[in-house]
Amino acid sequence: MPGGEASYATKRQPPESHTQHPWATQPYERLDQPDQEGRAACPGYVATDFNGYAGTRTPEQGAAIAVKLATLPDDGPRGGFFDDAGEIPW
């Protein structure tokens, strides 16, 4: 069918917004900035739709560590993995 391949090719292209986003093209350069901080958080076993609400923690309890890490001062700990009790060795 004439034009069939072109139509298929057009549909197979990713959305332009995804390919044009600056972080999509240079994700690691952004982390090289001195004002960037890297931290990872463990929210614990949170009751969510994903686990059928079987978790032992509320979403508010799980979010507490993310809020704590996001609001640390500029000289706070960096490059670690944290839960409510503090840094987790890894």
C-alpha positions as CSV (number, residue, x, y, z in Angstrom):
1,M,0.0,0.0,0.0
2,P,1.5,3.4,-1.0
3,G,2.5,5.5,2.0
4,G,2.1,2.6,4.5
5,E,5.7,2.5,5.5
6,A,6.0,6.2,6.0
7,S,2.9,6.1,8.3
8,Y,4.4,3.3,10.3
9,A,7.7,5.0,10.6
10,T,6.1,8.2,11.8
11,K,4.2,6.3,14.5
12,R,7.4,4.6,15.7
13,Q,9.3,7.8,16.5
14,P,9.4,8.9,20.2
15,P,7.5,12.0,21.2
16,E,9.6,15.1,20.4
17,S,9.3,16.4,24.0
18,H,11.1,13.4,25.2
19,T,14.0,13.6,22.8
20,Q,14.4,17.4,23.1
21,H,14.6,17.6,26.9
22,P,18.1,18.7,28.0
23,W,18.3,16.0,30.7
24,A,17.5,13.3,28.2
25,T,20.5,14.3,26.1
26,Q,23.0,15.1,28.9
27,P,21.9,13.4,32.1
28,Y,25.3,13.1,33.7
29,E,26.6,16.6,33.1
30,R,23.8,17.9,35.3
31,L,25.2,15.9,38.3
32,D,28.7,17.4,37.8
33,Q,27.5,20.8,39.0
34,P,28.9,21.6,42.4
35,D,25.5,22.6,43.8
36,Q,24.0,19.2,42.9
37,E,23.5,16.7,45.7
38,G,22.9,13.0,45.4
39,R,21.0,11.0,48.1
40,A,18.9,7.9,48.0
41,A,16.1,7.1,50.4
42,C,14.4,3.9,51.6
43,P,10.7,4.6,52.5
44,G,10.2,1.2,54.0
45,Y,7.3,-1.2,53.3
46,V,4.6,1.4,52.5
47,A,1.0,0.3,52.0
48,T,0.3,1.2,48.3
49,D,-1.8,0.0,45.5
50,F,1.4,-1.6,44.1
51,N,1.5,-4.1,46.9
52,G,-2.2,-4.4,47.5
53,Y,-2.0,-2.2,50.6
54,A,-0.1,-4.9,52.4
55,G,2.7,-2.6,53.7
56,T,3.1,-1.8,57.3
57,R,3.7,1.9,56.9
58,T,1.5,4.8,55.7
59,P,2.4,6.9,52.7
60,E,3.0,9.8,55.1
61,Q,5.5,7.7,57.1
62,G,7.2,6.6,53.9
63,A,7.5,10.1,52.6
64,A,9.1,11.4,55.8
65,I,12.6,10.4,54.8
66,A,12.3,12.0,51.3
67,V,11.1,15.2,52.9
68,K,13.9,15.1,55.5
69,L,16.6,14.6,52.8
70,A,15.1,17.3,50.5
71,T,15.2,19.9,53.2
72,L,18.7,19.2,54.5
73,P,21.1,22.2,54.6
74,D,23.6,22.7,51.8
75,D,26.4,21.1,54.0
76,G,24.3,18.1,54.8
77,P,25.4,14.5,54.0
78,R,25.7,13.6,50.3
79,G,26.1,10.4,48.3
80,G,24.4,8.1,50.9
81,F,21.4,5.8,51.2
82,F,19.1,6.7,54.1
83,D,16.1,5.6,56.0
84,D,14.3,6.9,59.1
85,A,17.2,5.7,61.4
86,G,19.9,7.4,59.3
87,E,22.5,6.3,56.8
88,I,22.4,2.7,55.6
89,P,25.7,1.1,54.7
90,W,25.9,-0.3,51.2
